[in-house]
Amino acid sequence: MKITLVEDNIGLRKGITYRLQDDGHTVDVLTDGLQASDFLVQETSDVVILDINLPGQNGLELLRELRSRNDPRPVILLSARSSTRERIEGLDAGADDYLIKPFSMDELAARIRALARRKAVAPRKSIAIGPLFLDLEPLQLRSNGIPVEMPRRELSILACLADPIGRIKSKDQLLTSVYGTGSDTDEQVIEVYISRMRKRLGPYGLRIVMNRGIGYKLVAHIDVSDC
C-alpha cells in the first residue's frame, strides 16, 4: 500500500515510517499541514495517517479540506487528545479511525489492515464532481438525479480527470482511459474531446485546464461566469 504520513514529531514519525516500510508499504512523509495540503491535491495514496497538531495548518482543517473536495481516501487521525468530545469531533470531520497517543505500532498496523479490507469490499460507485455525480457502473453523469447527456468516451475521460479532481493527467493517460493500454490512436483526438467537454461542463461551474506540455486537470467550484 502507498501511505501518506503527516506527523511533525521526529521520533514518532521515524518509528511509524520504519514500521510501515518493514510491513512492505511505501510511505510519503510530510511534517507541515500546508505542505501536506498541496501534496494531497497532487498525489494519490491508499491511506492517510494524519496528526491533528501540525504547524502551518492543523490536521482537522486538512481533513475537512479533503472531504470538501470529495476525496474518499481513508484517514487515521493521531492525537494526544483523548476526550470523547475530541474523538467525536475528529470522526465528524471525516476521519475513518482515531488513535490516541501513545499507541503501539502493532495496533496502528492492525487498523491499516482493517481499512484496507473495508476499501476492498466497498469500492466507490460514484464520484461527486462539483454539483454533478458520475456513476461508475454503468458510466452516467447526473445533476440532481437527472441524467446529463455526454458520450461514453467523454465520460471515460471525465472519470479519469475526476480521480482525483485537481490532479494533472497526461494525454496518454486520457487515451488509455478511453481506448485501453497500447492504443495507437493519435493523442490529438483528446484535444477534440476536451473541447466538447468544456462546453458541456462550463454551465455547471467546472473547467478543464491545460498545463502545456504536461496534460489536463479538472477544476471544480469556480465562478460559472469564468467558463
N, C-alpha and C positions, 0 to 999 in steps of 0.2 A: 504493500500500500504506500501511497505518497501522502505524507502527513506534514501539515504546516504547524509549527510550534511558535507561539508568540509569548515569550517569557523574558523578563528583564533580570531576574535573579541568576547570577552566573552559575552558582553551584547547582541549583535545581535544573537550570537549562541544560547544563552538561550531563547531569545524571539522566534526565529524560531522553536526551539525544542518544547517549550511548546505549541505553536500554532498547530504544526503538530500533536503532541500527542493528543491534545484536539479534533482534527478532526478525530482521530481514526487511525492515521498512526503509523507505527513502524519506529523509527529513529536511525540510526547508526551515531555517531558524531565523526569527526576527525578534528584535528587542524593543521596538518602539511602535506605539499604536498607529501613528500617522504613516510610518513606513509600511506597516502591515496592511493598512487600508489600501494603499496604492498597489501593493503586491497581490492582494486577494482579488482585485479587479482584473488583473492581467494573467494570473497563474491559477491552474487547477490544483486540486488536492482531494483526497478521499475523506480526510478527517482534519479538522482544525482543533488544536489544543490551545486555549486562549486564557491567559491570565487576566484577571479583572483590573488590578492596579498596575497600569502601564504608564510610562512617560509619553507625552505627546497627545495621546487620546486613550481613554480608558477602555477596557475590554467590553463593557456593556454597550457603550456607544458604537464601538466597532461591530459588535454582534447585531445591533439594531440596523446598522447600515447594510450588513449582509442580507438580512431578512427583508429590508425595504426594497431591495432590488431582486427579490425572489430567488436568492442564492440558497439552494437546498442542502449545501454541504453540512454534514453532522458536525456539531461543535461541542466540545467538552470544556466547560469553564473551570478554571482553577482559582481558588480564593482561600484566604485565611479567615474570611467571614463565615461564621458557622451558624448564625441565627436562622430560624425558619423563614423569617421575612426576607432576608437577603437571598436565600436559596430560591424562594418563590419569585423574587424579582429577576433573578438570572434565568430561570426557566420560562417565565413570561416574556422575557426579551427575545426568546427563541433558541435557548440552549437545549441540546438533547441530553446532556448529562452535566453533573456538577460535582467536583471533587474538592474536598476541604483539605487544605494544607495543615500539617504534613500528612502525606499519604504514601502507601507502599507502591513501588514500581510494578509489583505483581498485580495490584488492583487496577492501576492505570492500564496495563496491558489487557486485562480481562474486560475492561469497559470498552476498549477499542475493538476487541474481538466481537463484543455484543453489538456494537454499532455496525460493524461490517456485516454481520448476519442479518441485521434489520434492513440494511440497504439492499442486500442481495435478494430478499424476499419481497421488497416493496419498491420496485422501480417506478420512476416518475411516469405518469400517464399524460401529463400536460405541462406546458411551460407558460407562465404568465409573462407577457411582453407588453409593458405599459398597460393600456386599457384592454388589450386583446389576450386571448388564450389560444395556444396552439396545442391541439390534441395530437399525440404522437402515434397512436394506433387506433383507427387509421388517421393519417395526416389530415387535419382540418383546422382552419382558423375560425375563431368565433369572437363576436363582440356582443356582450350582454346576452349570450346564449344563442345569438343569431349568426348563422354561417356567413363568413366573409369570402367572397369569390377570389380565388387565387389558384393558378395552375399548379399541378403537383410538383413540377420541377422547381418552381419558385418556392413552394412550401418546404421542399428539402433544403434549399439554400437558407431559408429563414430559420429552420430548425438548427442548422449549423451555426449561423450567426448568433442565435439566442442562447447558445450553450457554451459559456455563459454570456449574457449581454455585456458589451463593452470590450470583449476580447477581440483582437485583430485576427482575422482568418485570411490565409493566402488564397489566391485564385485556385491553386492546386487542391487545397482542402475543400473549397466550394465545389469544384468539379467532381471530386471524389464523392461528395455527399449526394450528387445528382446521378452520376454515371457509374460510380464504383471505382475501385482501385485499378490502375493500369489503363484507364481510358485514353484514347489518342485524340479526343475532342479538343479543338482549339480553345485555348484559355479566353480568347476574345468573346466567346459566347457568354461568359459570365458577365461581361460589361452590358450586354443586351438585357439579360435577366435583371441585373441590378437596376438598370434604368427603369424598367417596367415596375419593379418592386417599390422603388422610391415614390412613384406616382400613387401606388395603391396604399402605401403606409403613411404618407405625408399627412392625410386628414386625421390620423389617429395620434399625431404628435410623435411619430417615430421617424428616425432618419438613418440612412446608411451612409457612413462617412468613409471616404477612400484615404488611405495613407499611402502616398505614391511610392511605388516600388516594394511595398510590403503586403498590402491587402486591404480588406474592408472590415469595418466594425459597425455594429448596430447600437444606436444611441436612443435611449428612451427618456420620457419625462422632459421633453423640451417644449418650448413655445410653438404651437401649431403655426403661428404666423411666420416662423422662420423656415418652414418647409418649402 
